[in-house]
Amino acid sequence: MNKGLLVALIFVLVLAMAVPVLALTESQARELETLYEQENQIRQQIVDKQEEAGLVDAETATSLRERLANMWEYRKQQFAEGNYLQGFGFGGAPCHGGGTGNGMMGGSGRMMW
């Protein structure tokens, strides 16, 4: 395949992905922020219920709440910059580390945000 054609194709694909973000109205942006805020509140409620049920201890629950608060502050910063592609692997957060190691939960496989 011709290099010029490949570069043009990549450019068109990148532009096509950017168009929905550029077309975001003020109303849509507010709606997304509201939905993300609801998601944050639900995650906090989940941590509360996990602690209440004894699934996580108080120290872990506190740590999770702090992490959720930090994530929410980061999201608000991203909203202020016009980035509404949060979550689901859309690049809302920078990658940390080189991909090796056991992860946050020491390799236990439990998802704790």
N, C-alpha and C positions, 0 to 999 in steps of 0.2 A: 504494500500500500504506500502511496506517495506520502512523504512527511508533511507536506503542506496540507494535504487533505486530512490527515490525521490531526494536525494542530487545529484546523478549522472545525473539525468535528468535536474535538474536546472543548473548544471555545463555545460552540453552540450549546453543548450539553451544560456547561457551567452557567451560561447565560440563561438557559431554560430553567435551571434550578433556582436562580436568583430572582427571576421575574415574580414568583408569588410573594417573596419577601418585599420586593419593591412596590407591589400593588397593595400592601396591607393598609387598610384605612384606620383612622383613629378609633373608630368604633370597634373594629376587629382587634386592634391592639389592646384596648381596654378589656374586651371580652376574654382574650387570652390571658391577660394578667389576672383577671378574676378567677379563671379556671385554675391557673397555676397556684394562686393563693389558696383556693379550696383544696387542691391536691396537698399542699403543704400542711394545712390544718388537719386533713384526714390522716396524713402520715404521723402527725403528732398524737392524734387520738389513738392510732394503732399502737404506738409506743406506750401510751398510758395504759391501754388494755393489756398489753403484753406484760407490763410491770405488775399490774393488778392481779393477773392470772398466775404470776410467778414464773413466766417464761423467760424473763430477764431480771437480773437483780437491779437494785437501785443505782449502782455505779454505772452499769451498762446503759440503763435508761437515761441517766443524766448525760452520758457521752453521746447517745443517739440524739437527744434533744439539742445538744450543742451543735452537733453535725448538721441537723436539720436547719437550725438557725443560721449557721454559716452558709449553707446551700441557698437558703432563701435570700440572704443579703447579696450573695453573688448573682442570683437570678435577677434581683431588682437592679443591680448595676448593668446587667446585660440588657434588660428592658430599656433602661435609660439610653443605651447605645443603639437601640433599634434591633437587638437580636432577640427574636421570639422563637427561634428553633432550639428549644430546650428539651433535653431528654431524648430517649430512643436513639442515641448515637448520632445526633445531629451536630456534634461539636460544640455544645454549650459550655463545656469545661475543658481545660487543658489536660493533656495526658501527663501523668506523673510516673516516673520510674521507667525502667527498661523492659517491663513485662515479665520479670522473673520474680520468684518469691512466692510466699504462701498467701498474700493478700491480707486484707484487714482482719479477717476472722481466723487467721492462722491456718488457712486451708481446710476449715471445717465444712465449707460448702453452704453455710447458712447466710442468707441475704439479710443484711442489716443496714441498708442504705449506706 
